Amino acid sequence: MPYYIGDVIQDEKRMIARTPEQFEKTGVHVKLNTRVDEIDTEKGVVRLSNNETMPYDTLVMGTGSDVFLPDIQGLDLKGVFKLKNLRDAIRIKAYIKEESCRKAIILGAGFIAMEMSETFRTLGLETKIVYRGALPVKKWSPEFSEMILEEINDNQVCFIPHRTPVAIEKGGAESPLRLITNDGEMEADIILCALGVRPNIKLAEEIGLQLGKTGAIKVNFSQQTSCKEVYAVGDCCEVFHRVSMDWTYMPLGDVANKQGRVAGHNIGNHPMTFPGIVGAQSFKIFGLEVAATGIDEREAAVHNYHPVSTVISGSPVARSMNRGQKLALMLIADKYSGKLLGAQAVGHGGAVSRINTLSACLWSGMDLDEIGYIDLAYYPLFGGAWDPIQIAAQSLRRKM
């Protein structure tokens, strides 16, 4: 959606995976602008917002997630937005053009905040990120977050740390909005709330479905909930993490797609289980690739591992071909078994491909000795004879 707002994707129809008409051709009936108000699990009936009732034998809950919004006044003012769906993206894009926006403020410093800071700058808006913490994207280790901070600063995004929003008010003659924080105020033409999401579990709670410790709907490996006739998929439910060996919450589109397919197989009497995830994720911010997989040292300690880590500064290409590109790679492993637990990478190219490789290593349960000599395709434009993955694995093994 940030790429649609920034005109990289100009036609919103390209953002729609399948239209109601296309669904209809496959025998799937779609009801738009219709809310589910009540579910009667004893009778197997759903009551809709238009008072229509629909019987069911099997129910799938794909209620997704809700955007987390700060508890402050002014969220209903014109020019204050969240970005959760295509409707939001269309509204934001239209508002920027219609109001000739010049100044943008983003509340939050996660994935969406990073992507939208690039979008706003691409559109020529003066952009500020306001965040209560010290560094952006806190999931990444501080040294990597500092690289991300350097990248956004180099692209004229102003990052303002240690600020908590207190209120949003109507602005003055220069700008229509004013953000009040715990330490000053600033004006903007548009304010975007990008503080993360939480599972939409309202209906699940009303029908008494069991929730997991993350607060999302608890499911089994077949995507079945505590009510055997009800399945849950996507951002509203938990997923099993193959590294921590525990259930977690990871609201990502690829995970939702896989869960939906598994539920469909089981409902259609073709038994299937979802083997879980290793936590691979990535995003791009200006010229920087950012990616991670597995668990970090804090999570590893919580799950009874003995984590050790190493960070190397390498090159995404052979050094003879390097023209200033940077690649930093972190590996985390268990001190006693040598088993890989996680990885993070940030760089001007090559970061996502390394994390994808290391995700496959995690999926297979490989240890550092195996990874240190893993067979990888060598070509100077894509890496050296010793890839950063191999160098990092050997470096970490020597620390044990």
C-alpha positions in Angstrom: 0.0 0.0 0.0 2.8 2.5 0.6 3.9 1.9 -3.0 0.3 2.7 -4.2 0.3 5.9 -2.2 3.7 6.8 -3.6 2.6 6.2 -7.2 4.9 3.3 -7.8 1.7 1.4 -8.3 -0.7 3.8 -10.0 -3.8 1.7 -10.4 -5.5 0.5 -7.2 -7.1 -2.4 -9.1 -3.6 -4.0 -9.2 -3.8 -4.1 -5.3 -6.9 -6.4 -5.4 -6.1 -10.1 -5.4 -9.5 -11.2 -6.5 -12.8 -9.4 -7.1 -16.2 -10.5 -5.9 -17.1 -11.3 -9.5 -14.0 -13.6 -9.7 -15.0 -15.3 -6.5 -18.5 -15.8 -7.8 -17.2 -17.7 -10.8 -15.7 -20.3 -8.4 -18.9 -20.7 -6.3 -17.9 -18.3 -3.5 -20.5 -15.7 -2.6 -19.1 -12.4 -1.2 -21.1 -10.0 0.9 -19.5 -6.6 1.0 -20.3 -3.8 3.5 -21.8 -6.4 5.8 -20.8 -6.9 9.4 -21.2 -10.0 11.6 -23.0 -8.9 14.7 -23.5 -12.2 16.5 -22.5 -15.9 16.3 -24.7 -18.7 17.8 -22.4 -21.7 18.0 -25.1 -23.9 19.5 -27.4 -23.4 16.6 -24.7 -22.9 14.0 -26.0 -19.5 12.9 -24.4 -16.1 12.1 -26.5 -12.9 12.4 -25.4 -10.1 10.1 -25.7 -6.3 10.5 -28.8 -6.3 8.2 -30.5 -8.8 10.5 -30.1 -11.6 8.0 -29.1 -14.9 9.4 -26.8 -17.5 7.8 -26.5 -21.1 8.9 -23.1 -22.8 8.9 -21.6 -26.3 9.5 -18.1 -24.9 9.7 -17.1 -21.3 10.5 -13.8 -19.7 9.6 -12.7 -16.6 11.5 -10.5 -14.3 9.5 -11.2 -11.1 11.5 -7.6 -9.9 11.1 -6.1 -7.2 13.3 -6.9 -3.7 14.4 -4.5 -0.8 14.2 -3.3 0.3 17.6 -4.2 4.0 18.2 -2.9 6.2 20.9 -5.4 7.2 23.6 -5.4 10.9 22.8 -7.8 13.6 21.5 -7.9 14.7 17.9 -7.7 11.3 16.1 -11.0 12.2 14.4 -9.6 15.4 12.9 -9.4 15.7 9.1 -5.9 14.8 8.0 -5.3 12.1 10.7 -5.0 8.6 9.2 -4.2 5.0 9.9 -3.0 2.6 7.2 -4.6 -0.8 7.5 -6.3 -1.6 4.2 -6.7 -0.4 0.6 -9.5 1.9 1.5 -7.1 3.8 3.9 -4.5 4.0 1.2 -6.9 5.4 -1.3 -8.0 8.1 1.2 -4.4 9.0 2.1 -3.4 9.3 -1.5 -6.4 11.5 -2.4 -5.9 13.7 0.6 -2.3 14.4 -0.1 -3.1 15.5 -3.7 -6.3 17.4 -2.8 -4.8 19.3 0.1 -1.4 19.8 -1.5 0.3 18.5 1.6 3.8 19.7 2.4 4.5 18.4 5.9 3.9 14.9 7.3 4.3 13.4 10.8 4.4 9.7 11.5 3.7 8.3 14.9 5.6 5.1 15.5 8.8 3.6 14.1 8.0 0.1 12.9 7.7 -1.4 9.4 4.8 0.7 8.2 6.4 3.9 9.6 9.6 3.2 7.8 8.0 2.4 4.5 5.7 5.4 4.7 8.5 7.8 5.5 10.1 6.8 2.2 6.7 7.3 0.5 6.2 10.8 1.9 9.7 11.8 1.0 9.2 10.4 -2.5 6.2 12.7 -2.8 8.2 15.7 -1.7 6.8 16.0 1.8 8.8 17.2 4.8 8.7 14.2 7.0 9.1 13.7 10.8 8.9 10.4 12.7 7.9 10.8 16.3 8.7 7.8 18.5 8.8 7.2 22.3 11.9 5.0 22.0 15.5 5.8 21.1 15.9 4.0 17.8 13.6 2.8 14.9 12.4 -0.8 14.4 13.2 -2.1 17.9 13.1 -5.7 16.8 16.5 -5.2 15.2 19.6 -5.0 17.3 20.8 -1.4 18.2 23.7 -1.5 15.7 21.3 -2.3 12.9 18.7 0.2 14.0 21.5 2.8 13.9 22.2 1.9 10.3 18.5 2.4 9.5 18.5 5.7 11.3 21.5 6.8 9.3 19.7 5.9 6.1 16.5 7.8 6.9 18.5 10.8 8.0 20.5 10.7 4.8 17.2 11.0 3.0 16.0 14.0 5.0 13.6 12.2 7.3 13.7 13.8 10.7 13.6 11.1 13.5 12.5 12.6 16.8 13.0 10.1 19.7 11.7 10.0 23.3 8.5 11.8 22.4 5.0 10.6 23.4 1.9 12.1 21.7 -0.4 13.9 24.1 -3.0 15.4 21.7 -3.7 16.4 18.1 -5.3 19.8 17.6 -6.3 22.0 14.8 -3.3 24.0 13.6 -2.8 27.6 12.5 -2.6 29.4 9.2 0.5 27.5 8.0 -0.7 23.9 8.7 -4.1 22.4 9.6 -2.8 20.1 12.3 -0.7 20.5 15.5 0.8 17.5 17.3 1.3 18.1 21.1 3.9 15.8 22.7 5.4 15.4 26.2 8.2 17.8 25.1 6.9 20.3 22.6 4.6 20.6 19.7 4.9 20.6 15.9 2.6 21.3 12.9 1.7 19.1 10.0 -0.6 18.8 7.0 -1.1 15.1 7.5 -0.5 12.8 10.5 -0.2 9.0 10.2 -0.6 6.7 13.1 1.7 3.7 12.6 2.0 2.2 16.1 1.4 -1.4 15.2 -1.6 -3.8 15.3 -3.3 -6.2 17.7 -5.6 -9.2 16.9 -9.3 -8.5 16.4 -10.7 -11.0 18.8 -14.1 -9.3 19.7 -16.3 -12.0 18.1 -14.0 -14.8 19.3 -14.3 -13.6 22.9 -18.1 -13.3 22.6 -18.4 -17.0 21.6 -16.0 -18.1 24.3 -13.0 -19.2 22.1 -9.8 -19.9 24.0 -7.1 -17.2 23.5 -3.4 -17.9 23.6 -0.9 -16.1 25.9 -0.3 -13.5 23.1 -3.9 -12.4 23.2 -4.7 -13.9 19.8 -7.0 -16.8 19.1 -5.5 -20.2 20.1 -5.4 -22.7 17.3 -4.0 -26.2 16.7 -1.8 -27.3 13.8 -4.9 -27.7 11.6 -6.1 -24.1 12.4 -8.9 -25.4 14.5 -9.9 -23.4 17.6 -11.2 -24.6 20.9 -14.6 -25.0 19.3 -14.1 -27.8 16.8 -16.6 -26.3 14.2 -14.7 -23.0 14.2 -11.3 -22.4 12.5 -9.2 -19.2 12.7 -6.6 -17.9 10.2 -4.5 -14.9 9.6 -3.8 -11.9 11.9 -6.5 -12.8 14.5 -4.7 -16.1 15.6 -1.5 -17.5 16.8 1.1 -19.4 14.9 3.7 -22.0 16.0 7.3 -20.9 16.0 9.7 -23.8 15.0 12.7 -22.2 16.8 11.2 -21.1 20.1 9.0 -24.2 20.0 6.2 -22.0 21.2 3.1 -20.3 19.9 3.5 -16.7 18.9 1.8 -13.8 17.1 3.1 -12.8 13.7 0.6 -10.9 11.6 2.1 -11.3 8.1 0.4 -11.8 4.8 2.3 -14.9 3.8 1.5 -16.6 7.1 -2.2 -15.8 6.7 -2.2 -17.2 3.2 -0.7 -20.5 4.3 -3.0 -20.8 7.3 -6.0 -20.2 5.0 -5.0 -23.0 2.7 -4.5 -25.4 5.6 -7.9 -24.6 7.0 -9.5 -25.1 3.6 -7.8 -28.4 3.1 -9.1 -29.7 6.5 -12.6 -28.3 5.9 -12.7 -30.1 2.6 -11.7 -33.4 4.2 -8.1 -33.4 2.9 -6.3 -33.4 6.3 -3.3 -31.1 6.5 -1.3 -29.4 9.2 0.6 -26.1 9.2 4.2 -26.8 10.1 4.8 -23.3 11.5 7.2 -20.5 10.9 10.8 -19.5 11.6 9.9 -15.8 11.7 11.3 -14.6 8.4 10.4 -10.9 7.6 11.9 -8.0 5.7 11.3 -4.5 4.4 13.0 -1.9 2.3 13.8 1.7 3.4 15.2 3.9 0.6 18.4 2.1 -0.5 18.6 -0.3 2.4 17.3 -3.9 2.7 16.4 -4.9 6.2 15.6 -8.6 7.1 15.5 -11.0 10.1 14.6 -14.5 10.9 14.4 -16.8 13.9 14.5 -15.3 17.5 16.8 -12.7 19.1 19.0 -13.2 22.2 16.3 -12.0 24.6 13.7 -14.5 23.2 16.3 -17.2 23.1 17.0 -16.8 26.9 13.3 -16.8 27.7 13.0 -20.2 25.8 15.8 -21.8 27.8 18.6 -21.5 25.2 22.0 -20.1 26.0 22.4 -17.5 23.2 25.7 -16.1 21.9 25.9 -13.9 18.9 28.3 -12.2 16.4 28.0 -9.3 14.1 30.2 -9.0 11.0 30.5 -6.1 8.6 30.9 -7.5 5.1 30.1 -6.9 1.5 27.1 -8.0 -0.5 29.4 -8.6 -3.5 33.0 -9.7 -3.9 35.3 -7.0 -2.4 37.0 -6.4 -5.8 33.5 -5.5 -7.1 32.4 -3.4 -4.1 31.6 0.3 -4.8 30.8 1.3 -1.2 27.9 -1.1 -0.6 27.6 -2.2 3.0 26.2 -5.4 4.5 26.0 -6.2 8.2 25.0 -9.6 9.4 24.2 -11.0 12.8 24.0 -14.7 13.7 22.6 -16.0 17.0 23.2 -19.5 18.2 22.9 -21.8 21.2 26.3 -21.9 23.0 26.1 -25.6 23.9 24.5 -27.2 20.8 25.8 -24.8 18.2 22.3 -24.7 16.7 21.4 -21.6 14.8 18.6 -19.6 16.5 18.3 -16.4 14.5 19.8 -13.9 12.2 19.5 -10.2 11.2 20.8 -8.4 8.2 20.9 -4.8 6.9 22.6 -3.7 3.8 22.7 -2.1 0.4 21.7 -5.3 -1.4 22.1 -8.9 -0.4 20.4 -8.7 3.0 17.1 -10.4 2.1 18.8 -13.2 0.1 21.1 -14.0 3.1 18.2 -14.1 5.5 16.2 -16.3 3.1 19.1 -18.7 3.1 19.4 -18.6 6.8 15.7 -19.2 7.2 16.1 -22.4 5.2 18.9 -23.3 7.6 16.6 -22.7 10.6 13.8 -24.7 9.0 16.2 -27.6 8.6 17.7 -27.3 12.2 21.3 -26.8 10.9 24.1 -25.9 13.3 27.0 -23.5 12.8 29.5 -26.2 11.6 27.1 -27.1 8.8 26.4 -23.5 7.9 30.0 -22.5 7.9 30.7 -24.8 5.0 27.3 -24.7 3.3 27.5 -24.9 -0.5 26.4 -21.5 -2.0 26.5 -20.2 -5.6 29.6 -18.1 -6.0 29.9 -15.2 -8.5 31.7 -11.9 -7.8 28.6 -9.8 -8.4 26.6 -11.7 -5.8 29.3 -12.4 -3.1 32.8 -13.5 -2.4 34.3 -17.0 -2.4 33.5 -17.0 1.3 30.0 -15.6 1.7 29.2 -13.5 4.7 27.0 -16.3 5.9 29.9 -18.7 6.1 32.2 -16.1 7.6 29.7 -15.2 10.3 29.0 -18.9 11.1 32.7 -19.7 11.5 33.3 -16.5 13.5 30.5 -17.4 15.9 31.7 -21.0 16.2 35.1 -19.8 17.4 33.5 -17.8 20.2 32.0 -20.9 21.8 
